[in-house]
């Protein structure tokens, strides 16, 4: 698999991971059946997608990219779905996370 395809699958993993986070919030501590099942299904799909990505992209870069993008996406879900507005320091931290993901992917090299 080429890097382009691997990054498409990484985006799918981010979407599944972000969905799992949203469903987990809705599951209310896994006390609601349907959101709990959806959490489990999406997290398994997410991990499967990440395992495919790691065939082409080094594990450190894969996970750094996944974690950073998932944090940003989950924050956006929190804003949109749960009306959780970040403060100034949270926004600053998110900007640093985005910067880190860009640095790792655009400037980082692996041997």
N, C-alpha and C positions, 0 to 999 in steps of 0.2 A: 504494500500500500504506500502511496506517495504521501509526502508531507501535507499537501493540500487536502487530500481525503482524510488524513489523520486529524487535521484541524477542524474539518466539518464534523467528524465524529466527536471531537472534544466539545464542540458547541452543543451537540446533542446531549453529551454527558452533563454539561452545565445546565441545560434546560431541565433534564431529569432530576439533577441534584437540587436545583432551585424549586422544582415542583415538590420534591420530597420534603423540603424544608417548609413549604407552605402547607402541605397536607399534615405534617407533624404538628404545626401550630393549631390547625383545625381539629386534630385528633384529641386535643385536650388531655395530654398525658396518656394517650392510647386507651382512652375510655370510650371513644366512639368507634364503632366497628368499621364503617366504610372509609373514613379518612385514614384509619390505621392500616387497612389493607392497601389503600392507594399509596401510603407512605412506603410500605414494604416493597411493593411492586416497582415504584419509581426508583428507590434506592438500589435495588438489585439491578435494574436496567442501567442505572448510572454507573455502577461498579463494572458491569459488563462492558459498557462503552469505553470506560477508562482503560480496561485491560486490553482492548483492541488498540487504543491510541498508543499505549506503551510498547507495542510492537515496532512502532516507527519513530516515536519521539522519546528521548530519555525520561526516565521516571521522575526525576527532579523537576524538569521543565514541565512535564505533563501535570504533575500535581500542583506546582506553583501556579501555573496558568489556570487550572481548574479551580483551585481554592480562591484565588483572587477574583476571577470572574463570577464564581458562585456567590461570593460575599457581596459583590456589587449588585448582582441580579436579585439576591434575596433581600437586600436593602430596598431596592426598587419595589419588590413585591410588598414589603412591609409598609412602604409609603402608600402604595396604591390600594392594597387590599385591607390592611389593618390600621391605616391612618396613623402610622408611627413616623413622625417627622424627626429626622436627624438634626442634632445641633451643630454649631460651627466646628467643634473639634472632631465630631464624627465625619463631617464632610471633608475636613482636612485629611483625616486618616484614610478615607476612601480615595482621595486624590493620590495619596502616597501609595496605596495598594495598586491603583491603576498604573502609576508610574513604574512600580516594581514589576508588574506583569509585562509592560512594554519593554523594559530594560532586559528582562530575562529572555524574552522572545526575539527581540530585534538586535540586541548587542551581545548577549551571552553566547558563549561557545562551549561545546562539550568535546571531549577527546574520545 
